[in-house]
Amino acid sequence: MSSLKDQLSSLVYSTERGDLRGDDAEAAREARDQARLAGLDGIVRIRRETSGRKGKGVTTVSGVPLAEEALKKLTAELKKRCGSGGALKDGVIEIQGDHRDTLKRALETQGYKVKLAGG
């Protein structure tokens, strides 16, 4: 028979405290967001990249000073605006295809300082 301590260590939900799994995950997510936001200079950089993608180009947007949840919403909005697929990876928005001008206009209308970086 397992001890009470073993049962509590595998406990994932408590009627008193709710979901016990999310506390550490939420704190880790907030710490990652704070670390990423601290390293930003206030300029959103847009570049076109093809390396490591078998010649297929993607437009990357980095340096957006938003938390992860807000970045997910912005990614969805930008993908819809460009009519393309894309993803959010480690705080960098990737949009399939070359959409630098469209993304620059969209982000500038939202008040961001935008630079086209790279070639």
Secondary structure as GFF3:
##gff-version 3
##sequence-region A 1 119
A	DSSP	alpha_helix	4	9	.	.	.	ID=ss1
A	DSSP	beta_strand	13	14	.	.	.	ID=ss2
A	DSSP	beta_strand	18	19	.	.	.	ID=ss3
A	DSSP	alpha_helix	22	38	.	.	.	ID=ss4
A	DSSP	beta_strand	43	49	.	.	.	ID=ss5
A	DSSP	beta_strand	58	62	.	.	.	ID=ss6
A	DSSP	alpha_helix	68	82	.	.	.	ID=ss7
A	DSSP	beta_strand	86	89	.	.	.	ID=ss8
A	DSSP	beta_strand	92	96	.	.	.	ID=ss9
A	DSSP	alpha_helix	100	109	.	.	.	ID=ss10
A	DSSP	beta_strand	113	116	.	.	.	ID=ss11
###
